[in-house]
Amino acid sequence: MSFYNLYVGDASDPKFNWEGGDFSYNIPKILLDLGGIGLTGCVEARILLESDKYGGKVLDWGSSGARLTKARIIEFLHDIHRPLITGCQWLVRVQTLEEDRDYILFACEQ
């Protein structure tokens, strides 16, 4: 059974390689779990993350992500508007992030 989630990861994780790496598990350490988004939500999130607007890319066989600041993560979440990640819950979680730091927002099939 597969699970489809949206995460905020640590862009400075030494095991993660933004330029590529072990394509079988190249995802950063998870800092925030923004919840399950289902298969359709995962596909939509991956397409949006890889769009010119967010400049993301495929990270490994089941994940796409983008290097974003806290403000851009909030913008993305407004754009994607998935029922399970809208409302106060995700906003409270994202507000704990530092303002001037890069994160990896990624949609992942596990």
Residue pairs with C-beta under 8 A, 6 or more apart in sequence:
2 39
2 109
2 110
3 36
3 109
3 110
4 36
4 37
4 38
4 39
4 41
4 42
4 107
4 108
4 109
4 110
5 33
5 34
5 35
5 36
5 37
5 42
5 107
5 108
5 110
6 34
6 35
6 37
6 41
6 42
6 45
6 82
6 85
6 105
6 106
6 107
6 108
7 27
7 30
7 31
7 32
7 33
7 34
7 105
7 106
7 107
7 108
8 30
8 31
8 32
8 34
8 73
8 94
8 97
8 103
8 104
8 105
9 16
9 27
9 28
9 29
9 30
9 31
9 65
9 103
9 104
9 105
9 106
10 16
10 28
10 29
10 30
10 31
10 103
10 104
11 18
11 28
11 67
11 101
11 102
11 103
11 104
13 28
13 29
15 28
15 29
16 26
16 27
16 28
16 29
16 104
17 26
18 67
18 104
20 26
22 60
23 60
23 61
24 60
24 61
25 60
26 59
26 60
26 63
27 59
27 60
27 63
27 65
27 104
27 106
27 108
28 65
28 104
28 106
31 97
31 103
32 93
32 94
32 96
32 97
34 77
34 85
34 90
34 93
34 94
35 84
35 85
35 89
35 90
36 84
37 45
37 82
37 84
37 85
37 107
38 82
38 84
41 80
41 82
41 84
41 107
42 107
42 108
42 109
44 80
44 82
45 64
45 80
45 82
45 107
46 63
46 64
46 107
48 54
48 76
48 79
48 80
49 56
49 64
49 65
49 66
49 76
49 105
49 106
49 107
50 56
50 57
50 58
50 64
50 66
53 79
54 66
54 68
54 72
54 76
55 66
55 67
56 64
56 65
56 66
56 67
56 105
56 106
57 64
57 65
57 66
58 64
59 65
59 104
59 106
62 108
62 109
62 110
63 106
63 107
63 108
63 109
64 106
64 107
65 104
65 105
65 106
65 107
66 72
66 76
66 104
66 105
66 106
67 102
67 103
67 104
68 76
68 102
68 103
68 104
68 105
69 99
69 100
69 101
69 102
69 103
70 94
70 97
70 98
70 99
70 101
70 103
71 99
72 105
73 94
73 97
73 103
73 105
74 91
74 94
76 105
77 85
77 86
77 90
77 91
77 94
97 103
